[in-house]
Amino acid sequence: MSHETLDAAAGTLPAEAIDAIERAATSAHRHEELFSERAANIRQSAVRDVFDISMRPGLVSLAGGSPYLQSLPLDRLAATAAKIIGEDGLTALQYSSGQGSEELRTQICEVMAAEGIRDALPQNVVITAGSQSAQDVATKVFCNPGDVVLVEDPTYVGALNTFEAYQVQVETVGMDSDGLVPELLEARIAALQLAGKNIKFLYTIPNFNNPSGITLARERRQQVVNICRKANILVLEDNPYGLLRYSGEALTPLRADNPDDVIYMGSFSKIFAPGLRIGWALVPEHLQRRYYLAAESVTLCPPAFNQMLVSAYLREYDWKGQIETYRGLYAERCSAMLSALAGHMPAGTTWTDPEGGFFVWVTLPEGIDTYPLLHKAIDAGVVFIPGAAFTPSDEPSNKLRLAFSAVPPEAIEEGVRRLAPVLQEAIAAL
């Protein structure tokens, strides 16, 4: 803090507070040299920044991909939670197994069977703090600083933050309307190997990719795994939205036919409740022990109470019926988003047409940077996520993500109506 700022504060703050501010500033400067190289790579998520802004009254937030929890039977869940504490509180509030409870791991195998993975064994499931933690553990186990991780372009910002923190080199592979392009994947692997790079895994969201909403086509799925297997590269399949398909034909996960080559990551955040922070990794048997030990070293054990509540939900509630409710809600909101885009977006913009999930990906003409447009959109009363957040590149992006999952249809219409003039002005200025 500058002397001028301190002088200004002196009239409103007690002397003790000013001393504390000075000490904090001095300590922060003195401790800068103690940061690890890894810490320098940890950045605030752009999604989190915008999430905080989107809480302002009056704004229509098309930014955050949150599930619509209002459709859950909250009163009944409250009674279930109270029963768990009342009858099994000493277990629920105690340390638990580092791998997760056997009951929940068995139930997770049943959830994966509904997705098309029918050979999963509970002993190969590791409970994690959401699928974000599963990504972190995988990167810790397999990657040294300087190793290469392949990702779709665009991809999930949380995964990018994890990879950057572990000092890996993130390389993108292009997508089209049918998802990851196998020929581009093969070419990128060959070029990186020729350059002497050590590629550890491909991180992919094959169903309703975050942020694009694009789904990897059926005919490409085994191709992608085969290309990676030939190069001895693991596949990390992140599938939080897989059960939330509301149109088109269900596609089998990559893991279904490739138990030795794919680490499959799932989550209850989208099909139940994100606040419980319960996800999982289905790990190939020959990799399970190293993966489990690394997970245990981070969290010691996943929270017992949260696991017991999820188990009770899967055991006593119509969780498949709840997923059908979610599908209907999100289908309606996706339709509202697409209709609003068709009715309001200026010429020169295009967007994806997802068959599930939470997101639509909008592309503006080349030469437009959507990051500066965010401030103008906020002034207009609407929030989105700029496309640059979803790529490791520092180059400007002419894309943006719109989320519809937590927004009523009439608010979606209003949000797009507010956004359209902001985009029109940017296009006119080209």
C-alpha positions as CSV (number, residue, x, y, z in Angstrom):
1,M,0.0,0.0,0.0
2,S,1.4,3.5,-0.9
3,H,2.1,6.2,1.6
4,E,-0.7,8.3,0.0
5,T,-3.2,5.5,0.5
6,L,-2.1,5.0,4.1
7,D,-2.4,8.7,4.7
8,A,-5.9,8.7,3.3
9,A,-6.9,5.7,5.4
10,A,-5.5,7.3,8.5
11,G,-8.6,9.4,8.8
12,T,-10.9,6.4,8.8
13,L,-9.0,3.5,10.3
14,P,-7.6,3.0,13.8
15,A,-3.8,3.0,14.2
16,E,-3.8,-0.8,14.9
17,A,-5.5,-1.5,11.6
18,I,-3.0,0.6,9.7
19,D,-0.1,-1.2,11.4
20,A,-1.7,-4.5,10.4
21,I,-2.0,-3.4,6.8
22,E,1.7,-2.3,6.7
23,R,2.8,-5.6,8.2
24,A,0.8,-7.6,5.7
25,A,2.2,-5.7,2.8
26,T,5.8,-6.1,4.1
27,S,5.3,-9.8,4.8
28,A,3.8,-10.4,1.3
29,H,6.8,-8.8,-0.3
30,R,9.2,-10.7,1.9
31,H,7.6,-14.0,1.2
32,E,7.3,-13.7,-2.6
33,E,10.6,-15.5,-3.0
34,L,9.3,-18.5,-1.1
35,F,6.7,-19.4,-3.7
36,S,7.4,-22.6,-5.7
37,E,7.6,-22.5,-9.5
38,R,4.3,-24.5,-9.4
39,A,2.6,-21.7,-7.5
40,A,3.4,-19.2,-10.3
41,N,1.3,-21.3,-12.7
42,I,-1.8,-21.3,-10.5
43,R,-4.2,-18.7,-11.8
44,Q,-7.6,-17.6,-10.8
45,S,-10.3,-19.2,-12.9
46,A,-12.0,-16.8,-15.3
47,V,-15.2,-18.7,-14.7
48,R,-14.9,-18.1,-10.9
49,D,-14.2,-14.4,-11.5
50,V,-17.4,-14.1,-13.6
51,F,-19.4,-16.3,-11.2
52,D,-18.8,-13.7,-8.5
53,I,-19.8,-10.9,-10.8
54,S,-23.0,-12.8,-11.9
55,M,-24.4,-12.7,-8.3
56,R,-25.1,-9.0,-8.7
57,P,-28.9,-8.2,-8.6
58,G,-30.5,-7.5,-12.0
59,L,-27.9,-9.3,-14.1
60,V,-29.0,-12.3,-16.2
61,S,-26.2,-14.8,-15.8
62,L,-25.6,-17.0,-18.8
63,A,-22.2,-17.8,-17.3
64,G,-22.2,-20.5,-14.7
65,G,-23.0,-24.1,-15.5
66,S,-24.9,-24.9,-12.4
67,P,-27.5,-27.7,-12.1
68,Y,-31.1,-26.7,-11.3
69,L,-31.4,-28.0,-7.8
70,Q,-34.9,-26.6,-7.2
71,S,-36.3,-29.8,-8.7
72,L,-34.8,-32.0,-5.9
73,P,-37.0,-33.2,-3.1
74,L,-35.3,-31.0,-0.5
75,D,-37.6,-31.6,2.4
76,R,-37.2,-35.4,2.1
77,L,-33.5,-35.1,1.7
78,A,-33.3,-33.0,4.9
79,A,-35.1,-35.8,6.7
80,T,-32.7,-38.3,5.3
81,A,-29.7,-36.3,6.3
82,A,-31.1,-35.9,9.9
83,K,-31.7,-39.7,10.0
84,I,-28.1,-40.4,9.0
85,I,-26.8,-38.2,11.8
86,G,-29.3,-39.5,14.3
87,E,-28.8,-43.2,13.7
88,D,-25.2,-43.4,12.3
89,G,-23.7,-40.1,13.4
90,L,-20.5,-41.6,14.9
91,T,-19.8,-43.2,11.5
92,A,-21.0,-40.3,9.4
93,L,-18.8,-37.8,11.2
94,Q,-15.7,-40.0,11.6
95,Y,-12.8,-40.7,9.2
96,S,-13.7,-43.1,6.5
97,S,-11.9,-45.4,4.0
98,G,-9.5,-43.6,1.8
99,Q,-10.9,-45.3,-1.3
100,G,-14.5,-44.5,-0.4
101,S,-17.2,-46.7,1.1
102,E,-17.8,-50.1,-0.5
103,E,-21.5,-49.4,-0.7
104,L,-21.1,-46.3,-2.7
105,R,-18.4,-47.8,-4.9
106,T,-20.8,-50.6,-5.7
107,Q,-23.6,-48.2,-6.4
108,I,-21.4,-46.2,-8.7
109,C,-20.8,-49.3,-10.8
110,E,-24.6,-49.4,-11.2
111,V,-24.6,-45.7,-12.3
112,M,-21.9,-46.5,-14.8
113,A,-23.9,-49.5,-16.1
114,A,-26.7,-47.0,-16.9
115,E,-24.1,-45.1,-19.0
116,G,-23.0,-48.3,-20.8
117,I,-20.0,-49.5,-18.7
118,R,-21.1,-52.9,-17.5
119,D,-17.9,-54.5,-16.4
120,A,-16.8,-52.1,-13.7
121,L,-15.7,-53.6,-10.4
122,P,-16.0,-51.7,-7.0
123,Q,-12.4,-52.4,-6.2
124,N,-11.3,-50.3,-9.2
125,V,-13.4,-47.3,-8.2
126,V,-11.8,-44.5,-6.2
127,I,-14.1,-41.9,-4.6
128,T,-12.8,-38.3,-5.1
129,A,-13.8,-34.8,-4.2
130,G,-15.7,-34.3,-7.5
131,S,-14.2,-35.1,-10.9
132,Q,-11.9,-32.1,-10.5
133,S,-10.0,-34.0,-7.8
134,A,-9.9,-37.0,-10.1
135,Q,-8.1,-34.9,-12.8
136,D,-5.7,-33.6,-10.2
137,V,-4.7,-37.0,-9.0
138,A,-4.2,-38.3,-12.5
139,T,-1.9,-35.5,-13.3
140,K,0.1,-36.0,-10.1
141,V,0.5,-39.7,-10.7
142,F,1.5,-39.6,-14.4
143,C,3.0,-36.2,-15.2
144,N,6.4,-34.7,-14.5
145,P,7.1,-31.0,-15.2
146,G,7.5,-30.6,-19.0
147,D,5.5,-33.6,-19.9
148,V,2.7,-33.1,-22.5
149,V,-1.0,-33.5,-22.0
150,L,-3.3,-33.4,-25.0
151,V,-6.7,-31.6,-24.7
152,E,-9.6,-30.8,-27.0
153,D,-9.8,-27.2,-28.2
154,P,-11.8,-25.9,-26.4
155,T,-11.8,-27.7,-23.1
156,Y,-12.8,-27.4,-19.5
157,V,-11.1,-24.5,-17.7
158,G,-10.7,-26.4,-14.4
159,A,-8.7,-29.0,-16.1
160,L,-6.5,-26.4,-17.7
161,N,-5.8,-24.9,-14.3
162,T,-4.9,-28.3,-12.9
163,F,-2.5,-29.1,-15.7
164,E,-0.8,-25.7,-15.5
165,A,-0.3,-26.1,-11.7
166,Y,1.6,-29.3,-12.4
167,Q,3.8,-27.5,-14.9
168,V,2.8,-29.7,-17.8
169,Q,2.8,-28.6,-21.5
170,V,-0.8,-28.5,-22.7
171,E,-1.3,-29.1,-26.4
172,T,-4.6,-28.7,-28.1
173,V,-6.2,-30.9,-30.8
174,G,-8.9,-29.4,-33.0
175,M,-12.6,-30.3,-33.0
176,D,-15.3,-30.0,-35.6
177,S,-19.1,-30.5,-35.2
178,D,-18.4,-34.3,-34.6
179,G,-15.9,-33.7,-31.9
180,L,-12.2,-34.4,-31.7
181,V,-10.8,-35.0,-35.2
182,P,-8.8,-38.3,-35.2
183,E,-6.5,-37.2,-38.1
184,L,-5.5,-34.1,-36.2
185,L,-4.9,-36.1,-33.1
186,E,-2.7,-38.5,-34.9
187,A,-0.7,-35.7,-36.6
188,R,-0.3,-33.8,-33.3
189,I,1.0,-36.9,-31.6
190,A,3.5,-37.6,-34.4
191,A,4.8,-34.0,-34.4
192,L,5.3,-33.9,-30.6
193,Q,7.0,-37.3,-30.6
194,L,9.3,-36.2,-33.4
195,A,10.2,-33.2,-31.2
196,G,11.1,-35.5,-28.4
197,K,8.1,-34.7,-26.2
198,N,6.8,-37.2,-23.6
199,I,3.0,-37.4,-24.0
200,K,1.2,-38.8,-21.0
201,F,-2.5,-38.7,-21.7
202,L,-5.4,-37.2,-23.7
203,Y,-8.0,-35.4,-21.6
204,T,-11.4,-35.5,-23.3
205,I,-15.0,-34.7,-22.6
206,P,-16.7,-36.8,-25.3
207,N,-20.3,-36.1,-24.3
208,F,-21.5,-32.5,-24.5
209,N,-18.1,-30.9,-24.1
210,N,-17.7,-28.1,-21.7
211,P,-17.7,-25.4,-23.1
212,S,-18.8,-26.3,-26.7
213,G,-21.6,-28.7,-26.1
214,I,-20.2,-30.9,-28.9
215,T,-20.4,-34.7,-28.7
216,L,-17.7,-37.0,-30.1
217,A,-19.3,-39.0,-33.0
218,R,-19.8,-42.7,-32.6
219,E,-17.5,-43.6,-35.5
220,R,-14.6,-41.6,-34.0
221,R,-14.7,-43.0,-30.5
222,Q,-12.7,-46.2,-30.9
223,Q,-10.5,-44.5,-33.4
224,V,-9.4,-42.0,-30.8
225,V,-8.6,-44.7,-28.3
226,N,-6.7,-46.8,-30.9
227,I,-4.5,-43.8,-31.8
228,C,-3.7,-43.2,-28.2
229,R,-3.0,-46.9,-27.5
230,K,-0.7,-47.2,-30.4
231,A,1.3,-44.2,-29.0
232,N,1.1,-45.6,-25.4
233,I,-0.9,-42.6,-24.3
234,L,-3.6,-43.0,-21.7
235,V,-7.1,-41.5,-22.2
236,L,-8.8,-39.5,-19.4
237,E,-12.5,-39.6,-20.1
238,D,-14.4,-37.0,-18.2
239,N,-18.1,-37.6,-18.4
240,P,-20.1,-35.5,-15.9
241,Y,-22.9,-34.8,-18.4
242,G,-23.3,-38.2,-20.0
243,L,-26.7,-39.1,-18.5
244,L,-28.1,-35.7,-19.3
245,R,-28.8,-36.4,-23.0
246,Y,-32.2,-35.0,-24.1
247,S,-32.1,-35.6,-27.8
248,G,-30.3,-37.9,-30.2
249,E,-29.0,-41.4,-29.6
250,A,-27.0,-42.4,-26.5
251,L,-23.4,-43.2,-27.2
252,T,-21.2,-45.7,-25.4
253,P,-18.4,-44.2,-23.3
254,L,-14.8,-44.7,-24.5
255,R,-14.1,-46.8,-21.4
256,A,-16.8,-49.4,-22.1
257,D,-14.7,-51.3,-24.6
258,N,-11.3,-50.2,-23.4
259,P,-10.8,-51.1,-19.7
260,D,-7.0,-51.1,-19.8
261,D,-6.5,-47.8,-21.6
262,V,-9.1,-45.4,-20.2
263,I,-9.4,-43.7,-16.8
264,Y,-13.1,-42.8,-16.5
265,M,-14.1,-39.9,-14.3
266,G,-17.7,-39.3,-13.2
267,S,-19.4,-37.0,-10.8
268,F,-22.7,-36.6,-8.8
269,S,-22.4,-32.8,-9.3
270,K,-24.6,-32.7,-12.3
271,I,-26.9,-35.7,-11.6
272,F,-27.5,-35.0,-7.9
273,A,-25.8,-32.1,-6.1
274,P,-22.4,-30.3,-6.6
275,G,-22.2,-29.1,-3.0
276,L,-21.5,-32.7,-1.8
277,R,-18.3,-32.8,-3.8
278,I,-18.5,-36.5,-4.6
279,G,-17.0,-37.8,-7.8
280,W,-15.1,-40.9,-8.8
281,A,-12.5,-42.4,-11.0
282,L,-12.8,-45.9,-12.5
283,V,-9.1,-46.9,-12.9
284,P,-7.6,-49.7,-14.9
285,E,-6.8,-52.5,-12.5
286,H,-3.0,-52.3,-13.1
287,L,-3.0,-48.6,-12.3
288,Q,-5.4,-48.6,-9.4
289,R,-3.0,-48.9,-6.4
290,R,-0.8,-46.0,-7.4
291,Y,-3.8,-43.8,-8.2
292,Y,-5.6,-44.7,-4.9
293,L,-2.5,-43.9,-2.9
294,A,-2.1,-40.6,-4.6
295,A,-5.7,-39.7,-3.9
296,E,-5.4,-40.7,-0.3
297,S,-2.4,-38.5,0.1
298,V,-4.4,-35.4,-0.9
299,T,-7.7,-35.8,0.9
300,L,-6.9,-38.7,3.3
301,C,-10.5,-39.8,2.9
302,P,-13.6,-38.6,1.1
303,P,-16.2,-37.2,3.6
304,A,-18.2,-40.0,5.1
305,F,-21.4,-38.1,5.7
306,N,-21.6,-36.9,2.1
307,Q,-21.0,-40.5,0.8
308,M,-23.7,-41.8,3.1
309,L,-26.2,-39.2,1.9
310,V,-25.4,-40.0,-1.8
311,S,-25.7,-43.7,-1.0
312,A,-29.1,-43.2,0.7
313,Y,-30.2,-41.1,-2.4
314,L,-29.2,-43.9,-4.8
315,R,-30.8,-46.6,-2.5
316,E,-34.0,-44.9,-1.4
317,Y,-34.9,-42.4,-4.1
318,D,-35.9,-42.6,-7.8
319,W,-32.6,-41.2,-9.0
320,K,-33.2,-42.3,-12.5
321,G,-36.6,-40.5,-12.4
322,Q,-34.8,-37.3,-11.2
323,I,-32.4,-37.6,-14.1
324,E,-35.4,-37.7,-16.4
325,T,-36.7,-34.5,-14.7
326,Y,-33.4,-32.9,-15.3
327,R,-33.4,-33.9,-18.9
328,G,-36.8,-32.3,-19.5
329,L,-35.8,-29.1,-17.7
330,Y,-32.5,-28.8,-19.6
331,A,-34.1,-29.7,-23.0
332,E,-36.6,-26.9,-22.5
333,R,-33.9,-24.4,-21.6
334,C,-31.7,-25.5,-24.4
335,S,-34.6,-25.0,-26.8
336,A,-35.2,-21.5,-25.3
337,M,-31.5,-20.6,-25.8
338,L,-31.4,-21.8,-29.4
339,S,-34.7,-20.0,-30.2
340,A,-33.4,-16.8,-28.6
341,L,-30.1,-17.0,-30.5
342,A,-32.0,-17.5,-33.8
343,G,-34.2,-14.5,-33.0
344,H,-31.7,-12.0,-31.8
345,M,-28.1,-12.8,-32.8
346,P,-26.6,-10.6,-35.5
347,A,-25.6,-11.8,-38.9
348,G,-22.1,-13.4,-38.8
349,T,-22.5,-15.3,-35.6
350,T,-22.9,-19.1,-35.4
351,W,-23.5,-21.5,-32.5
352,T,-23.5,-25.2,-31.6
353,D,-26.7,-27.3,-31.2
354,P,-26.0,-29.6,-28.2
355,E,-27.9,-32.8,-27.6
356,G,-27.3,-32.7,-23.9
357,G,-25.4,-30.9,-21.1
358,F,-25.5,-27.3,-20.1
359,F,-23.7,-25.2,-22.8
360,V,-23.9,-23.5,-26.2
361,W,-20.7,-22.2,-27.9
362,V,-21.1,-19.0,-29.9
363,T,-18.6,-18.0,-32.6
364,L,-18.2,-14.4,-33.8
365,P,-16.4,-13.2,-37.0
366,E,-12.6,-13.4,-37.0
367,G,-11.0,-10.4,-35.5
368,I,-13.3,-10.0,-32.6
369,D,-12.0,-10.5,-29.0
370,T,-14.8,-11.5,-26.7
371,Y,-13.0,-10.7,-23.5
372,P,-13.4,-6.9,-23.7
373,L,-17.0,-7.4,-24.7
374,L,-17.7,-9.0,-21.2
375,H,-17.5,-5.5,-19.5
376,K,-20.0,-4.1,-22.1
377,A,-22.3,-7.1,-21.6
378,I,-22.3,-6.5,-17.9
379,D,-23.2,-2.9,-18.4
380,A,-26.0,-4.2,-20.6
381,G,-27.2,-6.5,-17.8
382,V,-26.0,-10.0,-19.0
383,V,-22.9,-12.2,-18.2
384,F,-21.1,-14.8,-20.3
385,I,-17.8,-16.6,-20.3
386,P,-15.2,-15.4,-22.9
387,G,-13.8,-18.2,-25.1
388,A,-10.2,-17.4,-24.1
389,A,-10.8,-19.1,-20.7
390,F,-11.1,-22.5,-22.4
391,T,-7.8,-22.7,-24.2
392,P,-4.2,-22.7,-23.0
393,S,-3.4,-20.1,-25.7
394,D,-2.8,-16.5,-24.8
395,E,-4.3,-15.4,-28.2
396,P,-7.6,-13.5,-28.3
397,S,-10.7,-15.6,-28.9
398,N,-13.7,-14.8,-31.0
399,K,-15.9,-17.3,-29.1
400,L,-18.0,-17.3,-26.0
401,R,-19.8,-19.8,-23.8
402,L,-23.5,-19.4,-22.8
403,A,-24.9,-21.6,-20.1
404,F,-28.7,-22.3,-19.9
405,S,-29.0,-25.0,-17.2
406,A,-29.8,-22.8,-14.2
407,V,-31.8,-20.0,-16.0
408,P,-35.6,-20.1,-16.6
409,P,-36.6,-19.8,-20.3
410,E,-37.9,-16.3,-20.0
411,A,-34.6,-15.1,-18.4
412,I,-32.7,-16.8,-21.2
413,E,-34.6,-14.9,-23.8
414,E,-34.0,-11.6,-22.0
415,G,-30.3,-12.4,-21.5
416,V,-29.8,-13.1,-25.2
417,R,-31.8,-10.0,-26.1
418,R,-29.5,-7.9,-23.9
419,L,-26.3,-9.5,-25.3
420,A,-27.2,-9.2,-29.0
421,P,-26.6,-5.4,-29.4
422,V,-23.2,-5.8,-27.7
423,L,-22.1,-8.3,-30.3
424,Q,-23.7,-6.3,-33.1
425,E,-21.6,-3.3,-32.2
426,A,-18.4,-5.3,-32.2
427,I,-19.2,-6.8,-35.6
428,A,-20.0,-3.4,-37.0
429,A,-16.7,-2.1,-35.8
430,L,-14.7,-4.6,-37.8
